[in-house]
Amino acid sequence: MTDIGVHAVRQRVRRGAGRIGAATPPGRDRAVDALRAAAVLGVVLGHWLVTALVSDGRTLRTASPLHHMPWLAPVSWTFQTLAVFFLVGGHIATRGHASARARGVPYRQWLTARLSRLFKPVAAVLTLWTVAAVALLLSGTEYGTVRTLVKLALSPLWFLLVFAGLTAATPLLARLNPLWPLAVVLHVDLLRFGLGGPAWLGWVNVAAGWAVPYTLGAAWTRGELERRRAGWILLVGGAAATAGLVTWAGYPASMVGVPGQGVSNLYPPTLAVVTFGLAQCGGALLLRERLRHAMRRPVAWAAVALVNLTAMTVFLWHQTALMASTATGLLAGRLPGLHTPPDGLAWVGDRLLWLPVFVLVLAVCCAAFRSFEGSGGGRLSGGELSGEGLSGEGLSGEGLGGEGRGRGSRVVRAHRPSDRGAAKAARHV
């Protein structure tokens, strides 16, 4: 590409970023969107780096580099970002519910709107993989391979079910102290691991464990986490508790599930992953001001906005992108980093080289299935971003639009940086 071509591309990018910036309400708390984008991308990269589909003859099976190289556990500390997502989700949901009540919107109407945006894109995933599974079985594909592929493709759905349950309970959780669900997790683990209680008891932590960062998000809405001291307490206290649990209580160092591991910190959540989540939430809260400053840069904000506009699609289809790349690659034989066992650093290097391919395939999925997210919004027109796109409940979003300067636009209220004196006045629809 010539220098003139590069300059033209840069100019187009800057103009597009300027249009997105102009469409953003001036009081919008862009740190919230930046944290959500980071959480989504963290989950995606984490799955791509620790999930391997190994070809054994006619079958595919899952494997993890963390099983062969447990000293790589810090990778899971970096990319296991679900706590941050629940923190942001709880913050946005409680603001949205408070705004709906102030406008006289009934709870049922508010919840129906939230859940419909959350689950509408799921229909496309379920339909495609139902058809694909039937076609693979009829073509003679090994049942174990089909089961592995479908399980991976649908694995993100557990998160949506938990998030939907917490969203439905938002009126009850809005003023709940996070120490209560934390106490539930603590006692469940004491019963399971200390007193030999039944293993199924751990599934209580699926709701209680993720309710901890969700209720922290509600505390953020109430203005209780504005001082940096709160962030430092969560970061240092959560990190110290996690280190103690891993070092002396026998919890696994990995914060994601590892095939063949006796105890998983994630399925179901343990006290270790919850305390680790507290540390992550503390770090996220401490980064808010820096993120607000960084998001003043037009290109950086445009990138975050675009990730949020397709967040649900990215989350639901990233595993499909991984599997599509793996299946297509089989036509060329067993490729390093794609079909080989993740048993050494050479595999890690090879997998990093495959990441651009996964991104490209995911971009194709986003182009094909983005219309299922929201109501077809996210259209740039006349200097504003109309439609229900960015920053809504959970993964799906609603509205980066400004205050409706065109006839086809929607009025979208902004979420604003909260301070203790204005926390109740902050709005987010």
N, C-alpha and C positions, 0 to 999 in steps of 0.2 A: 504494500500500500504506500502510495506517495505521501510526501509531507502535506500536500494540499488535501489529500483524502483524509489523513489523520486529523488535520485541522478542522475539516468539515464535520467529521464525526464528533469531535470534542464540542464544537459549537452546537450541534444538535442535542447532545447530552446536556449541555448547560442550559439551553433553551427549555428542554423538557423539564429539567430540575427546577428551573425558575417558575414554570407553570404550576408544578406541584406545590412549590412553596407559596405561590400566590393564592392557591386554593385552600391553604391551611389557615384556619382561624388563628389569629395572633396569640390568643391566650391558651392554645392547646399545649398540654404537657407532653412534649415529644419524647421525654424520657420513658414514659409508659410504653409507647410504641417501640422504642429501641430495645427495651427489656424483653418485650414479647417476641420481637424478631430474633433476638439473640437466643431466647429459650427454644424457639422452633428450630432454628438452624443448628443449635447444639444437639438436640435430639436426632435430627437427620444425620449430621456428621457422625455422631456417636454410633448410630445403627450401622452406617456404612463402614465404619472402621472396625467394629467388633463383631460383625456378623459375616460369616463365611459360608458359602454353599459349596460343599466339597463333592466332587464327582467321583463316585465309586462304581464304575461300570455303568449300569443302566439307571442308577438311583442317585439322587441328590440328598445330602444330609447337612444339617447345620453344625457349625463348629465355631469356636471363638478363640482368638489369639490369647485371651486372658486365661484360658484353660492351659495352654502350652507355655505361656510366658506370664505367670501371675505377677511378676514384678512390673508389668505394664498397667497395674491397677490405677495409677494416677490418671491414665487416659479417661477412665470412667468418672473421675472426680471433675474433669473438665467438661465433659459432654453430657453428663446426667443432669439436665437442667429443668426437670419437671417441677421442682419446688418453686423456681422462679415463675414458671407459667401459672401455677396455682396462686402464687402471691399476686401477680398482676390480674389474674382472673377474678379473684376475690375482691380486689380493689375496684375493678370496673363493674362487677355485678352489684356490689352494694351501692355504688354511686348510681347505677342505672335504676335499681329498685327504688332508691330514695327519690330520684327524679320522677319516676313513674307515679309514685304516691303523691308527690307534690302537684302533679298535673291531673290527678284524679283517675289514672289508669288502673283498672282492677288487676289484682295479682294474677288471675288466670290469663288475662290478655297479655300481660307482660311476659309471663313464663312461656306461653305458647309461641310468642314471637321469637324469644330467645332460642327455644329448643328447635323450632322449625329451621332457623338459620344454621343451627348446629348440625342437624341430622339430614338435611336435604342433600348435601354432597355425598353422604354415606350411601345413598341409594345407587349411585353410579358405580361405586366400588363393589358393592354386594352383587349387583347385576353382572358386571364384567367377570368377576371371579367365579360366580355360579356357572356362567356359560363356559368359562375357561376350564373349570374343574371337570365338568361333564365331558367336554371335548377331549381333555387329556385322558380321562378314564376310558372313554370309548376308543381312543386311538391306541390303547394298550400300554400307556404309561404306568409305571409301577405305582401302586397305591401309596407307598411310603413317600415317594417323591411328590405326589399330588398333595398329600397331607402336609408335608413340609412347606410347600409353596403357599398353600391356602392359609396355613397357620401364620406364616410370616406376613402375608398380605393383609390379613385381618387383625394382626396384633395391635395396631394403633387404636382399635375400637374400644378396648377395655378402658383406655384413658377417657374417651368420650362419655362412656357410661358413668364413670365416677364423677366427671365434671358436670354432667347433666344432673346427677343426684345432688351434688353440692349446690348447683344453681337453683334447683327446686327448693332447697332448704335455706336459701339466702335470707329470708325474713327472720329465721331462727338463729342463723349464724352471724347476722350483722353486728350483734353486740356481745357475742360469745368470746370470753377470754381464751386465747390460744392455749393456755395452760391446761384447760379441761381436756381437749382431745389429746394433748401430749401426755397427760396422766393416764388416759385410756391405753395409749400405745405402750407406755411403761409397764402397766399392770398386765397387759396381755403377754408381753415378752417375759415378764417374771413368771407367769403361769406356764407358758410354753417351755421356756428353756431352764427356768430355775426349779419349777415344781413338777415337771414332767407332764404338763397338761396336753390335751389333744392338739394335733397339728392344725386341725381345721379352725381352731380358735384364732389363728393368725390372720385369717381373712377379715376379722373385725377391723384390723388395721388398714384395710383398703380404704374405708371411709374415714376412720379416725386419723390415720397418718397424713392423708392429703388435706384433711380439714385443718391441720395445723397451719400450713402456709396460706390456705384460703382465708382463715380467720385473721391471720396477720395482715392480709390484704384489706380486710374490713377495718382493722385497727388503723391502717394507713389512711383509709377514708375518713375515719373519725379524727384524724390529726394527731394521733398518739405516737407516731413514729417519725415526726419531722426532725427532731433533734438528732444530730449525728451520734450522740451517745447511745441511742437505741440501736442503731446499726452496728456499732462496735460491740455492744453487749451480745447481740445475736451472732455476729461473726466470730468473736473470740470464744464465747461460751459454747456455741455449736461446734466449733472446730475442736476445742478441748474435750468436749463430751464424746465426740466421734472418735478422736484419737484414743481416749481411754477405753471405749467399748471395743475397738479393734485390737488394742494392745493387750488388755487384761480380761475382757469378757468373751473373747473368742469369736467376735463377729467378723465376717469376711471383709477384706480390705476393698474389694470391688463393690461399687455402688450400683452395678447392673447385674442381671442374671447371667450366670456362666454355666453352659451345659456340663453336666457331670458333677457340679458342685453340690455338696450336701445341703447347705443352707444358702438361700438367696436373700440378699438385702432388699430386693425389689418385689419379688413374687412369693408371698405378700410382703408389704413394707415392714421393715423392722425398726426398732428404736434407733439403730445406727443411721439408717438412711433418712430418718426424720430429723435427727440432730444435725446431720450433714446438710439437710435442706434448710435448717435454721441458719447455719453459717452462710449458705448461698444467699438466702434472703437478706441477711445482714450486709453482705457484700453488695447486693443489688441496691439496697437503700443508700449505701454510702456512695454509690456511683451516680446517683440521680443528677446532681448538679453538673458533674462533668459531662454526662450524656446530654443534658439540656444545652450545654455550651457547644458540644460537638454537633448536635442536630441543627445548629444555626447555619451550618454549611449546606448550601443547596443540594449538592450532589449526594452527600451523606444522608440527608433527610429523604431525598427522593428514593434512594436505595431501600431505606427502612420502610418507607410508605409502600413501595412495590412488594416487598416481602409480606407486609401485613395484608395487602390486598389479595394475595394468593395463599395466605397462611394455611387455611384449611385444606386446600388442594395439595400444597406441598406436604403437609403432614400425612394426609391419607394415601398419597401416591408414591412417597419416596421409597417404600419397600418394593413396590411394583417396579419402579425404575431399576432398582438393584437386581431383581429377579429377571427382568426383561433383558438386561445387559448380560447376565450370567447365561441365560438360555440361548441367546443369540451367539454368544461367544463359543458355545459348545460345538457349533458348526465348524469351528477352526481347531477343535481339539481341546485338550486340557490346558488352559492358559494360566500362567503364574499370577498369583494374586486374585484370581477370579474363581478357579476351580480346584486349586491345590490346598492341602492342609495348611492352616495358619500356625506353623510350628517354628517359625524363626523370624529374625529381623528382615531377612530377604523378602518374606511375604508382606511385611509391613510396608517396605519400600515399593513393592509391586502394587499393593492396594492403593497407595497414595497416587500412583500413576493412573489408576482407573477412575479416580474421583471426577475428573472432567467429563468422562464418558457418562457417569451416573448423572451428573448435572445436566448434560445435554438431553439425556432420555427423560429426566424429570421435567425439563422445560417443554418437551413434546407433550408429556402428560398434562402439564398445566395448561398448555394451549388447547388441548382437546377437551378438558373437563372443567376449566375455569368457570364456564357458564353455569355450572351447578352450584357455585358458591355465591351466596347473597342473591341478589335479584338482577344479575347481569350488569351490575354497576362497575365502577372503576373506569369510566370512560372520560378521557380528558377532552374538554370542549370549552372553548372561550375562556381559557385561563382558570377554570375551576374543575375540580374532580367531582363529578356528580355520581349519584348512585350510592348503594350501601356497600362500601368497600372496606374501609380500614377500621380499626379500633372498635369492634363491637364486642359482643359477649364471647369470651373464650377464643377459640381458634377462628371462627368466622367473624367477620367484622362488620361494622356499619359506619359508613360515612367519614370521609375526609373532606367532605364538601364544605364550602364556605357558607355564608348566610344567604344563599339562593339568589344570585343576581340574574339568573336566566329563568325563562319560564319552565324549562324542563328540569331544573335543579330541585334538590330537597334541602330543607333547612335542617342542619345538623348542629347540635350543641357540642361544644368542645369540652374535653376534660382538661382542667387547669391545674397547675402546680398548687397543691394544697398547703396552706399554712394553718397553724392552730386557730387563728382568728377567723379564717374563712372556710374551714373544712366543711361546714354544713351547707355553705352556699355553692360548693363545687358541684358541677353537673357533668354527667356523662350518659348519653343515650345510646 
